[in-house]
């Protein structure tokens, strides 16, 4: 994935990342987590990972193209800090 980023103009890359961040800030799922103040925390974590993966897989112009062409794989995982386990989500 790093090689792919190297071929992209730096200003274009920064703009792309900024758009992803702004989209995540405006998402209803994230706002609901803030409203419930931690209720259903584990479900919120999973929903956030799934949402993030979907966003990245459909992120134009670079990631979506590379993902659909099989150049990269975008997966979701949760790191459990207490045990050190990494749980990969299958979806």
VENHU-V82866 format. One record per residue. N is the residue number from 1. PSI is psi in degrees with one decimal (none if undefined). OMEGA is omega in whole degrees, -180 to 180 (* if undefined). Layout:
N|PSI|OMEGA ; N|PSI|OMEGA
//
This chain:
1|-36.7|-180 ; 2|-40.2|180 ; 3|-41.4|179 ; 4|-43.0|180 ; 5|-32.2|-179 ; 6|-27.3|-178 ; 7|-4.5|-177 ; 8|135.4|177 ; 9|137.1|-175 ; 10|-42.7|-179 ; 11|-36.0|177 ; 12|-39.9|179 ; 13|-44.5|180 ; 14|-41.1|179 ; 15|-41.5|-180 ; 16|-46.3|180 ; 17|-40.9|178 ; 18|-39.8|179 ; 19|-40.0|178 ; 20|-46.0|-179 ; 21|-45.7|180 ; 22|-39.3|179 ; 23|-44.4|180 ; 24|-37.9|180 ; 25|-29.4|-175 ; 26|-2.7|-174 ; 27|139.5|-179 ; 28|-36.8|-178 ; 29|-43.9|-179 ; 30|-38.4|179 ; 31|-36.6|179 ; 32|-39.1|178 ; 33|-42.3|178 ; 34|-38.8|-179 ; 35|-35.1|-177 ; 36|-3.9|174 ; 37|49.1|173 ; 38|-7.1|176 ; 39|142.8|-179 ; 40|41.9|-175 ; 41|-47.5|-177 ; 42|-40.7|177 ; 43|-36.6|179 ; 44|-39.1|179 ; 45|-48.4|179 ; 46|-46.0|-180 ; 47|-38.2|179 ; 48|-42.8|180 ; 49|-46.9|179 ; 50|-45.7|180 ; 51|-45.0|-180 ; 52|-41.9|179 ; 53|-44.5|179 ; 54|-42.3|178 ; 55|-45.5|-179 ; 56|-40.5|180 ; 57|-25.4|-179 ; 58|14.9|-176 ; 59|112.6|179 ; 60|153.8|-3 ; 61|-18.2|-167 ; 62|-51.9|-174 ; 63|-44.4|-179 ; 64|-46.8|-179 ; 65|-47.6|-179 ; 66|-38.0|179 ; 67|-48.5|-178 ; 68|-29.8|178 ; 69|-2.0|179 ; 70|14.9|179 ; 71|-30.5|178 ; 72|160.8|172 ; 73|135.7|180 ; 74|115.3|-176 ; 75|162.4|178 ; 76|142.6|179 ; 77|154.6|177 ; 78|128.0|177 ; 79|121.7|178 ; 80|102.6|-173 ; 81|-30.8|-178 ; 82|-38.9|-175 ; 83|-16.3|-176 ; 84|2.1|-179 ; 85|142.9|172 ; 86|120.1|-179 ; 87|112.6|178 ; 88|130.7|-180 ; 89|138.9|-178 ; 90|104.4|177 ; 91|none|*
//
